[in-house]
Amino acid sequence: MDDLQNLENCTCLNAECDCGKECKCKKGKCKCKKDCCKWFKKHINKEFWLYLILIIGCFAIFSVIYVLAFQQGRDNYEKQILDLNGPISTGIVSAKKKDVKVDMNLFAEVLKTLASRYYGRDQLTGEKLIEGAIKGMVNSIDDPFSEFLNAKDKEELDTELSGSFDGIGAEVGKKDGKIVIIAPLANTPAQRAGLQPQDELVAINGVSTYGMTTNDAVDKIRGKKGTPVELTIMRSSFDKVKKITIIRDTINVPSASVEMLPNNIALLKIYNFYQPLSEQFAKGLKTIQDNKAKGVIVDLRSDPGGYLDLYTEIGNYFFKKGSVLLIEDYKGYQQNQEYRAYKDGELKDMPIIILVNGGTASAAEILAGALRDNRGIKLVGETSFGKGSVQELISLSGNNQIKLTIAHWLTPNKIDINKKGLKPDFIVEPSKEMLNSASYGISSLSIDNQLKKAYDELIKIAK
């Protein structure tokens, strides 16, 4: 009877437990038929399921973030550091109108081999290896005027262009893969020793220049004042190489000078387009004007060039306003750029003859080419060097730079003289007397046959 009473009072009669089993009434209370349901009935509710779903969701989100962050970190690491224990994936270096495919696997193999097998690997540093690789990469483009400059190289270049340094006083460059003298600078040990434009430097202090960069050669030639350097040179007129020992000195390079020749003819020598040129040219111009010169011989022989902006400044003295000074040709990668005279120059109507030789290069060639194209001015001497390219100093990380050929310059008539040079209207080879080391570079109408020819031609047109 009690059981029946309890059964009647049981509110969950015929209900089911949470675990799907039939409820059984016991002492007026719902009881699961199976013991397994008892724990779930006591501990599990809606809040538990919400918390469980929240935890699982957070774990899933964290896992996705972790995987993405790990992948990004690995990608950044591979871009910056060479993994010596594994291969490096192929990448693409993008540039305007050109995609250069780069496979770094071989590079990594060589680097790993050096680090693990080279006898002197305990002396290797990552900085030295990477700098060597970078220099090799730049050299591989076979452009004699493009090069990687570390902080020391850049400092030396700035010193040279400032017009004062210790060395022998010669502009050095590359031509046809060889280290050559572009020009011995005026009144320097190099000039007094008889070095000439186009002399090939076969060795420096007995070390072959084969494979050297221009900066490597300059580093070996430069040194403290009073110390010797031995140069092994080859010249087209030599039967065999010759060794010349030159004592280094402090080089204070003039940029321009003026002297008056008979019949009121001015001889304007532009030695280079370095920083002092602006001031020295202005002084020379005053001398020309004060003496009321009838004509000017512009001597650009052995002028290695220098800063392009100094040319555009000096060029304005020679032309009418609006005249084209030069054209920068970017080979279609960007629009060509023209530089024009912004004023009527003080020498725009002056009768002029130009002297050039194999050491006339870069900015000096630009001036000679513009004077010929714009004004029909005649050139006397020998074919110029043929450096018709424009370099830009591009800053890199770590205080490094790359001096890179970014364009060719064209004369106003759109003539590219790169590797060809300017051929004179009057070809005059230097006389033996002129090439004598005691007189080379001295202004003498009786010794300098090129100067004499320029003077004779100018007398014909000077008023």
C-alpha positions in Angstrom: 0.0 0.0 0.0 2.9 2.4 0.9 4.5 1.5 -2.4 1.4 2.3 -4.3 1.0 5.5 -2.4 4.5 6.5 -3.2 4.0 5.6 -6.9 0.9 7.7 -7.1 2.7 10.7 -5.5 5.7 10.4 -7.8 5.7 13.4 -10.2 8.1 11.8 -12.7 6.1 8.7 -13.4 6.8 7.4 -16.9 9.5 10.0 -17.4 12.9 9.3 -18.7 16.3 9.9 -17.1 18.9 12.2 -18.8 20.8 9.2 -19.9 17.7 7.8 -21.8 16.6 5.2 -19.2 13.2 4.9 -17.7 12.6 6.7 -14.4 11.6 4.7 -11.3 9.8 6.1 -8.4 11.3 5.4 -5.0 10.0 6.9 -1.9 8.1 9.5 -3.8 11.2 10.8 -5.7 12.4 10.2 -9.2 15.3 7.8 -9.4 17.1 6.6 -12.4 16.9 3.0 -13.1 20.6 2.8 -13.8 23.4 4.0 -11.4 25.4 5.5 -14.3 22.9 8.3 -14.6 23.2 9.4 -11.0 26.5 11.3 -11.4 25.4 13.1 -14.6 22.1 14.0 -12.9 24.0 15.5 -10.0 26.9 17.3 -11.8 26.0 18.1 -15.4 23.8 21.0 -16.3 23.5 23.7 -19.1 26.2 25.9 -17.6 28.7 23.0 -17.9 28.1 22.6 -21.6 28.5 26.3 -22.2 31.8 26.4 -20.4 33.0 23.3 -22.3 32.1 24.8 -25.7 33.8 28.1 -24.7 37.0 26.3 -23.7 37.1 24.2 -26.9 36.5 27.4 -29.0 39.3 29.3 -27.3 41.7 26.4 -27.8 40.9 26.3 -31.5 41.4 30.0 -32.0 44.7 30.0 -30.1 45.9 27.0 -32.2 45.2 28.9 -35.5 47.0 32.1 -34.2 50.0 30.1 -33.1 50.3 28.3 -36.5 50.1 31.5 -38.4 52.6 33.3 -36.2 55.0 30.4 -36.4 54.8 30.4 -40.2 55.3 34.2 -40.4 58.3 34.0 -38.0 59.8 31.2 -40.0 59.4 33.2 -43.3 61.1 36.2 -41.8 63.9 34.2 -40.4 64.6 32.6 -43.8 64.7 36.0 -45.4 67.4 37.3 -43.0 69.5 34.3 -42.0 71.1 31.6 -44.1 70.2 28.2 -42.5 73.4 26.2 -42.8 71.6 23.0 -41.8 69.1 23.0 -44.6 68.2 24.2 -48.1 67.0 27.7 -48.8 63.9 28.1 -50.9 63.8 29.8 -54.3 62.7 33.4 -54.4 62.0 36.1 -56.9 63.6 39.6 -56.8 61.1 42.0 -58.4 62.1 45.2 -60.3 60.3 47.3 -62.7 59.8 45.5 -66.0 62.2 42.7 -64.8 61.8 39.7 -62.6 65.1 38.1 -61.6 64.7 34.5 -60.4 67.1 33.6 -57.6 67.8 30.1 -56.3 69.8 30.3 -53.1 70.3 26.6 -52.6 73.7 26.6 -54.3 74.8 29.7 -52.4 73.8 27.9 -49.1 75.7 24.8 -50.1 78.9 26.8 -50.8 78.5 28.7 -47.5 78.0 25.4 -45.6 81.0 23.9 -47.2 83.2 26.8 -46.3 82.0 26.7 -42.7 82.4 23.0 -42.3 85.4 22.0 -44.6 87.7 25.0 -45.1 91.0 24.6 -43.3 91.0 28.1 -41.9 87.3 28.1 -41.0 88.1 29.2 -37.5 89.0 32.6 -39.0 85.9 33.0 -41.1 83.2 35.6 -40.1 79.8 35.9 -41.5 80.3 39.6 -42.2 83.4 38.9 -44.3 81.7 36.0 -46.3 78.5 38.0 -47.0 80.5 41.1 -48.0 82.6 39.0 -50.4 79.4 37.5 -51.9 77.8 40.9 -52.3 80.9 42.3 -54.1 80.9 39.2 -56.3 77.2 39.7 -57.2 77.8 43.3 -58.2 80.9 42.4 -60.1 79.0 39.8 -62.0 77.0 42.4 -64.0 80.3 43.3 -65.8 79.9 47.0 -65.3 83.3 48.6 -64.5 81.7 51.5 -62.7 79.2 49.7 -60.5 80.6 48.5 -57.2 79.6 47.8 -53.6 81.1 50.2 -51.1 81.5 49.5 -47.4 81.9 52.3 -44.9 85.6 52.5 -45.4 85.3 52.6 -49.2 82.7 55.3 -49.1 84.9 57.4 -46.8 87.9 57.1 -49.2 85.7 58.1 -52.2 84.5 61.2 -50.3 88.0 62.1 -49.4 89.2 61.8 -53.1 86.3 63.9 -54.4 87.1 66.6 -51.8 90.4 67.2 -53.5 92.9 66.2 -50.8 94.2 62.7 -49.9 97.5 60.7 -49.5 98.5 58.7 -52.6 100.1 59.1 -56.0 97.5 61.3 -57.6 96.0 59.1 -60.4 92.4 58.4 -61.3 92.1 54.6 -61.6 89.3 52.7 -63.3 88.4 49.6 -65.3 88.4 49.2 -69.0 87.8 45.9 -70.8 88.2 44.1 -67.5 91.6 45.6 -66.8 92.7 48.1 -64.1 93.9 51.2 -66.0 95.0 54.7 -65.3 92.2 57.0 -66.4 94.3 60.1 -65.8 97.3 61.2 -63.8 96.3 64.3 -61.9 98.2 67.6 -62.5 101.4 68.2 -60.5 101.3 64.9 -58.6 103.8 62.0 -58.1 101.8 60.0 -60.8 102.3 62.7 -63.4 105.9 63.3 -62.5 106.6 59.6 -62.7 105.4 59.6 -66.3 102.1 57.6 -65.9 99.8 58.2 -68.8 96.1 57.7 -69.6 95.3 54.1 -70.6 98.3 52.6 -68.9 97.4 49.2 -67.7 98.2 48.4 -64.1 99.4 44.8 -64.3 100.5 44.5 -60.6 100.7 46.6 -57.5 103.6 45.9 -55.1 104.0 42.6 -57.0 100.4 41.5 -56.5 98.5 40.9 -59.8 95.5 43.1 -60.4 93.6 40.3 -62.1 90.2 40.0 -60.6 90.6 43.2 -58.5 87.9 45.8 -58.2 88.7 49.4 -58.7 88.4 49.9 -54.9 90.8 47.0 -54.3 93.4 48.7 -56.6 92.9 52.1 -55.0 93.4 50.6 -51.5 96.7 49.1 -52.5 98.0 52.3 -54.2 97.0 54.6 -51.4 99.2 54.9 -48.3 101.0 57.3 -46.0 102.9 60.2 -47.3 106.6 59.3 -47.9 106.0 55.6 -48.4 106.8 53.8 -51.8 104.4 51.9 -54.0 105.7 49.7 -57.0 103.5 49.7 -60.0 103.9 47.2 -62.9 102.5 48.8 -66.0 101.9 47.9 -69.6 101.6 50.6 -72.4 100.7 50.1 -76.0 104.1 51.4 -77.0 106.0 49.0 -74.6 107.5 45.7 -75.7 107.1 44.3 -72.1 105.9 45.5 -68.8 107.8 48.0 -66.8 108.1 48.6 -63.0 107.8 52.1 -61.6 108.3 53.0 -58.0 106.5 56.1 -56.8 106.7 57.8 -53.5 103.3 58.7 -52.1 102.5 62.3 -51.1 99.6 64.4 -49.9 97.6 65.2 -53.0 95.9 68.6 -53.1 94.2 68.4 -56.5 93.4 71.7 -58.2 90.1 71.7 -60.2 90.7 74.6 -62.6 93.2 77.2 -63.5 93.7 79.9 -66.2 96.8 81.3 -67.8 97.2 83.7 -70.7 98.9 82.7 -73.9 100.2 85.1 -76.7 97.7 87.1 -78.7 95.4 87.3 -75.6 94.3 83.7 -75.8 93.3 82.1 -72.5 94.1 78.6 -71.6 91.4 77.3 -69.2 92.4 74.0 -67.7 89.7 71.9 -66.0 91.5 69.1 -64.1 88.4 67.5 -62.7 84.8 68.0 -61.6 85.5 67.7 -57.8 84.1 69.9 -55.0 86.6 72.8 -55.4 85.7 73.4 -59.1 82.9 75.8 -58.5 85.0 78.4 -56.7 88.1 77.9 -58.8 86.2 78.1 -62.1 84.7 81.4 -61.0 88.2 82.8 -60.3 89.3 81.6 -63.7 86.3 83.2 -65.4 87.2 86.5 -63.8 90.8 86.2 -65.2 89.4 85.6 -68.7 87.1 88.6 -68.4 89.6 90.9 -66.8 92.1 90.2 -69.6 89.4 90.6 -72.3 90.5 87.3 -73.9 89.9 86.9 -77.6 89.4 83.2 -77.3 89.6 80.3 -74.9 91.3 76.9 -75.2 89.4 74.6 -72.8 91.9 71.9 -71.8 90.1 68.7 -70.7 93.0 66.4 -71.2 93.4 63.8 -68.4 90.2 65.1 -66.7 88.6 62.1 -65.1 85.2 63.8 -64.5 83.5 63.8 -61.1 80.2 65.2 -59.9 77.4 65.5 -62.5 75.8 68.4 -60.7 79.1 70.3 -61.0 79.0 69.8 -64.7 75.5 71.2 -65.0 76.6 74.2 -62.9 79.7 74.9 -65.0 78.0 74.1 -68.3 75.7 77.1 -67.9 78.7 79.4 -68.5 79.2 78.1 -72.0 75.6 78.1 -73.5 72.6 80.1 -74.3 69.6 79.8 -72.0 67.6 76.7 -72.9 70.4 74.8 -74.6 70.5 71.1 -73.8 73.5 70.2 -71.6 73.0 66.5 -71.6 70.3 63.7 -71.8 70.1 60.9 -69.3 68.9 57.7 -71.1 67.2 55.1 -68.9 66.7 52.5 -71.6 63.0 52.7 -71.3 62.8 51.9 -67.6 61.7 55.5 -67.0 61.4 58.7 -69.0 64.6 60.2 -70.3 65.7 63.3 -68.5 67.1 66.5 -70.2 69.3 69.0 -68.5 69.1 72.5 -69.9 71.0 75.8 -69.4 69.0 78.1 -67.1 70.7 81.3 -68.2 72.8 82.9 -70.9 76.4 82.0 -70.1 79.2 84.4 -69.9 81.2 82.4 -72.4 78.3 81.6 -74.8 79.7 83.7 -77.7 83.4 83.2 -76.9 85.5 81.5 -79.6 86.6 78.1 -78.1 88.7 75.1 -79.0 88.7 72.0 -76.8 91.7 69.7 -76.0 90.9 66.0 -75.2 92.9 62.8 -74.8 92.4 59.2 -73.6 92.1 60.5 -70.0 89.2 62.8 -70.8 86.3 61.0 -69.2 82.8 61.3 -67.8 81.7 64.9 -67.0 84.6 66.2 -69.1 83.3 64.2 -72.1 79.8 65.5 -71.4 81.1 69.1 -71.6 83.1 68.5 -74.8 80.2 66.7 -76.5 77.7 69.4 -75.6 80.0 72.2 -76.9 80.5 70.3 -80.2 76.8 69.5 -80.7 75.4 72.9 -79.6 78.0 75.2 -80.9 80.0 73.3 -83.5 83.2 73.7 -81.5 86.2 71.7 -82.7 88.0 69.0 -80.6 91.8 68.6 -80.8 93.9 65.7 -79.5 93.1 62.0 -79.1 89.9 60.0 -78.7 88.5 60.4 -75.2 88.0 57.6 -72.7 84.4 56.7 -73.4 82.7 56.8 -70.0 79.2 57.6 -71.0 77.4 56.2 -68.0 75.8 57.8 -64.9 76.3 56.4 -61.5 74.2 56.9 -58.4 75.3 56.3 -54.8 72.5 54.3 -53.2 72.5 54.0 -49.4 72.2 50.6 -47.9 71.9 49.3 -44.3 75.0 49.2 -42.1 76.4 52.4 -43.5 77.1 50.6 -46.8 76.4 51.9 -50.3 76.3 50.7 -53.8 77.6 52.9 -56.7 75.4 51.8 -59.5 75.1 52.7 -63.2 71.5 53.9 -63.6 71.7 55.5 -67.0 73.8 56.5 -70.0 74.2 60.1 -70.9 73.7 61.2 -74.4 75.1 64.3 -76.1 72.5 66.9 -77.1 72.4 65.2 -80.5 71.5 61.9 -78.7 74.9 60.3 -79.3 75.9 57.6 -76.9 79.7 57.7 -76.5 80.0 54.9 -73.9 83.0 52.7 -74.7 83.5 54.7 -77.9 84.6 58.1 -76.7 84.7 61.3 -78.6 86.8 61.3 -81.8 88.6 64.7 -82.2 88.1 66.8 -85.3 91.9 67.2 -85.4 93.7 64.0 -84.3 97.1 64.9 -82.8 99.3 62.3 -81.2 101.5 63.6 -78.4 105.1 64.3 -79.4 108.0 62.5 -77.7 109.1 65.7 -76.1 105.6 66.2 -74.7 105.6 62.7 -73.2 108.9 63.2 -71.4 108.2 62.9 -67.7 109.9 66.3 -67.1 107.6 68.2 -69.4 104.4 66.2 -69.5 101.5 68.4 -68.6 103.4 71.7 -68.8 101.8 74.4 -70.9 104.3 75.1 -73.6 103.5 75.9 -77.2 107.0 74.8 -78.2 106.8 71.4 -76.4 103.0 70.5 -76.3 102.1 69.9 -79.9 98.5 69.3 -79.1 98.2 72.6 -77.4 100.0 74.3 -80.4 97.4 72.8 -82.8 94.6 74.0 -80.6 96.2 77.5 -80.4 96.6 77.7 -84.2 93.0 76.7 -84.9 91.7 79.2 -82.3 93.8 82.1 -83.8 91.9 81.5 -87.1 88.5 82.1 -85.6 89.3 84.5 -82.7 88.4 88.2 -83.4 
